């Protein structure tokens, strides 16, 4: 079921399916957008250029119904590009928070097996974690794209993992060695099997984390903003019987499309969020996070 169809169903029906929220991280060329397309079961939802490179610098959002649940996928292309200005990175992080509120069930770090994990990639992982604290590693899953290359080179996943650099080994260790390999060029049946395995891994990890998604003061603030916007839209649609799930996802859609009125709210949110980011940075320096 596509995003538009999901929204149409939510507009008139109670939310009869659980929601799972996934945030995709990774540098341009990692296969992140292609992975997003595999997860939502559509080839062109997340735009890619030649060689699978991302062609956008802003967060994208899609929600689909798969395997008896709503799957929300947030692609964050601008966060991991080293040439992206810091203020743009911060804007995309705030959009990511609103798109994945009240909190993600998993942070999917996408890495291509065809390229070496660089110092710049490691630094950008640390930069992302610095905004939220090391607790977020509990929800990290490392997803390696290019599984077909390993098969063609007759190399096992275990052999590949034994050869990754120390800094990537450290990230894997911090996230409990949760990792999965994807072939985004596989058959539809094989892709579905990969996505089922990924969602099962997310479910198992959420269960290990007291059965809840990732949440902190930043996400709580984002959820407050979303709830205020939902109440405002309820007033607008007061003559119509629409569900909160529908309103939440129209807000997500507007954030992703950078709707003018929604972006005004985002900028107000950014002002209140700035102090939280600064506060967390100070705590990190003092060794509390």
N, C-alpha and C positions, 0 to 999 in steps of 0.2 A: 504494500500500500504506500503510495507516494505522499510527499509532504502535504500537497494540496488536499488529497483525499483524506489524510489523517485529520487535518484541520476541519474539513467539512463534517467528518464524523464526530469530532469533539464538540462542534458547535451545538449539536442537538442531543448528544448521548452522554450518559455518565461515563467517567473514565473507568472502563471495564478491564483495562490492561495495566500492569505495572510499567513504570518508566525506568529506563537505565540510561545514565548520562555519561558519555565518553568524551574526553578532551584529547585531541591529537596534537602532539608536539614533534618537532623535527625540523631540520634545515631544508632549504629548497633542494630538490633532487633526491630526497630520501625515499620517495614513493609514498609520502604521507597522503596526498590528495587521492592517489590511486587506491590506497588502503581505505580511505573514507568511502570511495565509490564501491569497493568490495563489501564494506559493512552495510551500506544502505541498499545494496543490490541494484545499483544503477551505474551505468558507465560514465555519465557526464554531469553528475550532480556537483561534484567538486572539480573545478576546472583545472586542467593540466595542459602544459605546453609540450613542445618537443622533448622527447626523452623523459616524459613524466614530470617535468619541472612545473612548479606552481606558477600561475600567471597572475596571481592576486596577492596583495599585501595586507588584506584585511580579513578579520575573522569571518568564517562562513558557518552557517548552521543548517542542518536538515534533520527532520524527524520522520521516521518510517515505522511501520508496524512489521515486526519480524519475529517469528517463532513465539507468538503469543504475548508479545510485549512491545511497548513503544521504545524505540532506540533513538536517543538524541545524540547526534555527532557534531562536535564543534571542532572545526579546523582552524588552527592558529598560525597561518603562514608567516606573519610579520614578526613573531616573537623570536624566532631562531635565526633570522638573517642578520649577520654581523654588521651589514651596512645600513640597517634600519636605525634612524635616530631614536634616542632614548625616550623622548616624549611620545613618539609614535608607538613604541613598544608598550609604554604605560597605558596609552589609550586602548590598544588591543587587549591588554591584560584585563582592563576594566570591562571591556565588551565581553571577553571570555567569561568573566565572573557572572555577568547578567545572563548570558546565554546558557550557562551550566548551573545556575542557581536552582535549588538551594544548596547544591554541592555535587561534584562529579563522583560517580561510582568508580571511575578509573581514569588515571592519566596515562595515556598511551604514548610512550616515547618511541618514535619510528626511526629506525636506522637501516641504511642500505648495506647489505653484505658486500656489495661490489666496491664500496669505498671505505677507506680507513677512517676510524673514529678519530677526529682531530682534536687538538687542544682547544680550538675555538668552540667546537660543539660541547666539550666538557665545561667550558666557561659559561656557555649560555644555559646549560642545565643548572649549574650552580646559581646563575643569576635568577632563573625562574624559581628555584627552591628558596632563594633568599627572601622572596616576597611572601612566602607562605610558611616557611619553617620546615625543618627536617621531617616532621610528622607526615608530610605529604608523600614521602617515599613509601609509606605503608600502602599507598594506593597506586604506585607506579607499576606499569607492566612494560617491559621492553619488547617491541615488536620489530623483528628483522624482516625486511622485504628482500626479494631476490632469492627465495628458496629454490627456484628453478635453476639458478646458477650453481648452487651447491650440488643439486642433483646431476646437472650436466658435467660438473667437474668431479663427480663421484666422491664428494666430501660430505661427511655426516654433520649433523647439527652439533654434536658433541665435539667433533674435531674443530669445527669453526670456533666454538665457544672457548676452547682451550688456547686459541691463538689470538684472541682479542687483547688489546692493550690493557695495561694495569688500571688506567683511569676508568675504562668501561667495566672492567671486572669489579671495581669499587662500587660503581653505580648498581650493577647487578646484585652485589652483596647487600647494599643498602635497601634494595626493594625485594629482598627475600628470594633472589634468583628467579623471579617470575619473568618468563620470556616465552615468546611464541614466534614461529616462522611462517611468513605468508608468501604465497605465489599469486600475485595479482593478475597473472596472465593465464591462470588455470581455467578449467572448465567451470561452468556454472555450478555443477554438483560439488566439485572440489572446493570452490569458493564458499559455498554454503556450509560445508563441513568445517572449514577454517573459522568462519564466523561463529558457528556453534561452539567450537572449542574455546574461542576467545571469550564469549559470553559466559561459558561455564567457568572459566578461570576468574573472570570478574566476580561472578556469584560466590565462588569459594572464598575469594579474598575478602569480599564484603562481609561474609559470614564470620570470617576470622577477625574482622574489625568490629565486633559487637553488633553485626548485622546492619550497619549504617554506612552511608556515603561519607565522603570527606567533608568536614565542616569546620570553620574557624570564624573568628571575629569578622574577617573580610567578607566571607560568604554570607554570614548573618546580616551584615550591612546591605549586601546586594539583594538578599531576599526581602529585606524591609522595603527597599526601593521597588522591587517587583510587585509586592503586595499593595503598595500605595498606588501603583499604576493600574493594577487589576481593579481596585476599588473605584478608581476614576473612570475606567472603561465600563464598569458595571453601571455606573450612572448614565453613561452615554447610551448603553444598550438596555436601559431599564424596561423598555417596552418589549424586549425580546428575551426569550429564555435561553441564555447561553451559559455554558459551563465555565468554571474557572480555568480548567485545563485548556480550553480553547483560547481564552483571553491571555493566559500565560504564553502560549505559543504564538499568538499574533504579536505579542510584545517582543518575543525572541526574533520573530521574522523581521519586525521593524528595526530592531537593533542591528541585525545582520545587514539589512538594506540601507542602514544609516538614515532612516526617516528623520526629518528635520525636528519635529516635536519630541520624538523619542531621544534624539541626540542631545537636545537641551537638558532633558532629565539626566542623561548620562553625564554631562558636564557638571551638573550639580552633585551627582553621585561622586564624581572624580574629586571634587573639592573636599567632601567629607572623608573620602577614602585616603586622600594623601597623607593625613595625619597617622592613619593606621599603618600605612607602608613605612613611614618614617619611624614610627614607634617600634615596629617589628625589626627594622634594620638595627636600631639601637639595642634591642634585646639580644639580637644575634651577636653583636659586638661584645656584649657583656657575658655571652656564653649561656644564655637562658633558652635558646632555641636550636 
